[in-house]
Amino acid sequence: MSSAITTKGGNSPNITRTVLICLALYGTYKAIRFLWSKDSANSLKKRPAQRLPYKNWTKREISRFDGTDPEGPILIAAGGKVFDVSAGRGFYGAGGPYGVFAGRDASRLLATQSFDEGITEEELDSPIDKLDDLSQDDEESLASYVGLFSVKYHCVGDLVEPEQPEQ
C-alpha cells in the first residue's frame, strides 16, 4: 500500500506542483527568449553586405543613415565616435523607440536622456556640440552609452567638422 497522498485525479500534489512550476518556467523562458531575440531576428533578415569602412564623418554625412532605408545602415554619433547600429534596427530604425537618435550626433540627447522632434537643418549646419555644460551625471551617462555602443555595435569612425574650402 502506498503512503503517498493522492488527489482526486490520482496525481500526488508534489507532481502537480512540479508540472505547474515547469510550465511557468518554460513560459518565462519563451517570453524572455522572444524579447531578446526580436532585435537579433530583425538584424539577421537584412544584413549589410559589408561593414562600412572606418573614416571621418560629418553630421551631414551621417544624417543620410537615419534608418529610413530599410536595407541601409543606421549610424549614430555619440561622444565623438560614429557607430553602425544596424543590428539594432528594431530600436533605432524608422518607427523604433529610439529612432530619434539615428542619423545624428546624439551625444547631448543620450547624456541628458532626452528626446526631441528629430534632426533639423540648423543642427546639421551648426558646429559639433562641445558638451561643456554637461553635469557630472550627464557625462557619466554619455560615457555609459558610448561604452555600450562600443561593445554592442561596430564603430565606423569619428565625428568631425566639415572641411572648410581654402580661400
URFEN-V5848 format. One record per residue. N is the residue number from 1. RES is the residue in one letter. SS is DSSP state (H for helix, E for strand, L for the rest). PSI is psi in radians with two decimals (none if undefined). NEAR is the number of other C-alpha atoms within 8 Angstrom. Layout:
n->N res->RES ss->SS psi->PSI near->NEAR
n->N res->RES ss->SS psi->PSI near->NEAR
This chain:
n->1 res->M ss->L psi->2.36 near->2
n->2 res->S ss->L psi->2.46 near->3
n->3 res->S ss->L psi->-0.01 near->4
n->4 res->A ss->L psi->2.43 near->5
n->5 res->I ss->L psi->2.32 near->6
n->6 res->T ss->L psi->2.65 near->9
n->7 res->T ss->L psi->3.12 near->8
n->8 res->K ss->L psi->-0.65 near->5
n->9 res->G ss->L psi->-0.09 near->5
n->10 res->G ss->L psi->-0.06 near->6
n->11 res->N ss->L psi->2.53 near->9
n->12 res->S ss->L psi->2.64 near->10
n->13 res->P ss->H psi->-0.59 near->9
n->14 res->N ss->H psi->-0.69 near->6
n->15 res->I ss->H psi->-0.76 near->8
n->16 res->T ss->H psi->-0.81 near->9
n->17 res->R ss->H psi->-0.74 near->8
n->18 res->T ss->H psi->-0.76 near->8
n->19 res->V ss->H psi->-0.76 near->8
n->20 res->L ss->H psi->-0.72 near->8
n->21 res->I ss->H psi->-0.77 near->8
n->22 res->C ss->H psi->-0.75 near->8
n->23 res->L ss->H psi->-0.72 near->8
n->24 res->A ss->H psi->-0.76 near->8
n->25 res->L ss->H psi->-0.72 near->8
n->26 res->Y ss->H psi->-0.75 near->8
n->27 res->G ss->H psi->-0.73 near->8
n->28 res->T ss->H psi->-0.77 near->8
n->29 res->Y ss->H psi->-0.81 near->8
n->30 res->K ss->H psi->-0.72 near->8
n->31 res->A ss->H psi->-0.82 near->8
n->32 res->I ss->H psi->-0.75 near->8
n->33 res->R ss->H psi->-0.73 near->8
n->34 res->F ss->H psi->-0.82 near->8
n->35 res->L ss->H psi->-0.71 near->8
n->36 res->W ss->H psi->-0.60 near->8
n->37 res->S ss->H psi->-0.19 near->8
n->38 res->K ss->H psi->-0.84 near->9
n->39 res->D ss->H psi->-0.66 near->13
n->40 res->S ss->H psi->-0.69 near->10
n->41 res->A ss->H psi->-0.69 near->8
n->42 res->N ss->H psi->-0.70 near->12
n->43 res->S ss->H psi->-0.45 near->12
n->44 res->L ss->H psi->-0.43 near->8
n->45 res->K ss->H psi->-0.84 near->6
n->46 res->K ss->L psi->1.59 near->7
n->47 res->R ss->L psi->2.43 near->8
n->48 res->P ss->L psi->2.51 near->8
n->49 res->A ss->L psi->-0.59 near->4
n->50 res->Q ss->L psi->2.70 near->4
n->51 res->R ss->L psi->2.60 near->5
n->52 res->L ss->L psi->2.52 near->6
n->53 res->P ss->L psi->2.66 near->6
n->54 res->Y ss->L psi->2.21 near->7
n->55 res->K ss->E psi->3.10 near->7
n->56 res->N ss->E psi->2.34 near->8
n->57 res->W ss->E psi->2.47 near->11
n->58 res->T ss->L psi->2.90 near->10
n->59 res->K ss->H psi->-0.67 near->13
n->60 res->R ss->H psi->-0.67 near->8
n->61 res->E ss->H psi->-0.78 near->8
n->62 res->I ss->H psi->-0.34 near->14
n->63 res->S ss->L psi->-0.35 near->11
n->64 res->R ss->L psi->-0.25 near->7
n->65 res->F ss->L psi->1.06 near->14
n->66 res->D ss->E psi->0.13 near->16
n->67 res->G ss->L psi->0.01 near->16
n->68 res->T ss->L psi->-0.42 near->7
n->69 res->D ss->L psi->1.98 near->8
n->70 res->P ss->L psi->-0.26 near->6
n->71 res->E ss->L psi->-0.11 near->7
n->72 res->G ss->L psi->2.87 near->9
n->73 res->P ss->L psi->2.78 near->12
n->74 res->I ss->E psi->2.16 near->15
n->75 res->L ss->E psi->2.51 near->17
n->76 res->I ss->E psi->2.32 near->15
n->77 res->A ss->E psi->2.39 near->15
n->78 res->A ss->E psi->2.22 near->14
n->79 res->G ss->L psi->0.54 near->8
n->80 res->G ss->L psi->-0.08 near->9
n->81 res->K ss->E psi->2.65 near->11
n->82 res->V ss->E psi->2.24 near->14
n->83 res->F ss->E psi->2.42 near->15
n->84 res->D ss->E psi->1.85 near->14
n->85 res->V ss->L psi->0.42 near->14
n->86 res->S ss->H psi->-0.54 near->12
n->87 res->A ss->H psi->-0.33 near->12
n->88 res->G ss->H psi->0.59 near->12
n->89 res->R ss->H psi->-0.64 near->14
n->90 res->G ss->H psi->-0.47 near->9
n->91 res->F ss->H psi->-0.79 near->10
n->92 res->Y ss->H psi->-0.14 near->18
n->93 res->G ss->L psi->3.07 near->17
n->94 res->A ss->L psi->2.25 near->8
n->95 res->G ss->L psi->-0.11 near->6
n->96 res->G ss->L psi->2.79 near->10
n->97 res->P ss->L psi->-0.41 near->7
n->98 res->Y ss->L psi->0.39 near->9
n->99 res->G ss->H psi->-0.41 near->13
n->100 res->V ss->H psi->-0.37 near->11
n->101 res->F ss->H psi->-0.30 near->12
n->102 res->A ss->L psi->2.47 near->16
n->103 res->G ss->L psi->0.45 near->14
n->104 res->R ss->E psi->2.97 near->13
n->105 res->D ss->E psi->1.82 near->11
n->106 res->A ss->L psi->0.25 near->11
n->107 res->S ss->H psi->-0.94 near->11
n->108 res->R ss->H psi->-0.72 near->10
n->109 res->L ss->H psi->-0.76 near->10
n->110 res->L ss->H psi->-0.73 near->12
n->111 res->A ss->H psi->-0.73 near->13
n->112 res->T ss->H psi->0.02 near->9
n->113 res->Q ss->L psi->0.93 near->6
n->114 res->S ss->L psi->2.80 near->7
n->115 res->F ss->L psi->2.70 near->6
n->116 res->D ss->L psi->-2.92 near->5
n->117 res->E ss->L psi->-0.12 near->5
n->118 res->G ss->L psi->3.06 near->6
n->119 res->I ss->L psi->2.54 near->8
n->120 res->T ss->L psi->2.84 near->6
n->121 res->E ss->H psi->-0.67 near->6
n->122 res->E ss->H psi->-0.73 near->6
n->123 res->E ss->H psi->-0.70 near->7
n->124 res->L ss->H psi->-0.62 near->9
n->125 res->D ss->H psi->-0.19 near->7
n->126 res->S ss->L psi->2.75 near->6
n->127 res->P ss->L psi->2.80 near->5
n->128 res->I ss->L psi->2.32 near->8
n->129 res->D ss->L psi->2.16 near->5
n->130 res->K ss->L psi->-0.30 near->4
n->131 res->L ss->L psi->0.53 near->6
n->132 res->D ss->L psi->-0.43 near->4
n->133 res->D ss->L psi->0.20 near->4
n->134 res->L ss->L psi->2.52 near->9
n->135 res->S ss->L psi->2.97 near->6
n->136 res->Q ss->H psi->-0.74 near->6
n->137 res->D ss->H psi->-0.72 near->7
n->138 res->D ss->H psi->-0.72 near->10
n->139 res->E ss->H psi->-0.72 near->10
n->140 res->E ss->H psi->-0.66 near->9
n->141 res->S ss->H psi->-0.82 near->11
n->142 res->L ss->H psi->-0.76 near->15
n->143 res->A ss->H psi->-0.63 near->9
n->144 res->S ss->H psi->-0.75 near->8
n->145 res->Y ss->H psi->-0.74 near->10
n->146 res->V ss->H psi->-0.71 near->10
n->147 res->G ss->H psi->-0.77 near->8
n->148 res->L ss->H psi->-0.85 near->8
n->149 res->F ss->H psi->-0.66 near->12
n->150 res->S ss->H psi->-0.59 near->10
n->151 res->V ss->H psi->-0.71 near->7
n->152 res->K ss->H psi->-0.52 near->6
n->153 res->Y ss->L psi->2.92 near->10
n->154 res->H ss->E psi->2.19 near->10
n->155 res->C ss->E psi->2.17 near->11
n->156 res->V ss->E psi->0.11 near->12
n->157 res->G ss->E psi->-2.88 near->12
n->158 res->D ss->E psi->2.58 near->10
n->159 res->L ss->E psi->2.18 near->12
n->160 res->V ss->L psi->2.81 near->10
n->161 res->E ss->L psi->2.63 near->8
n->162 res->P ss->L psi->2.58 near->5
n->163 res->E ss->L psi->2.39 near->4
n->164 res->Q ss->L psi->2.35 near->4
n->165 res->P ss->L psi->2.46 near->4
n->166 res->E ss->L psi->2.50 near->3
n->167 res->Q ss->L psi->none near->2
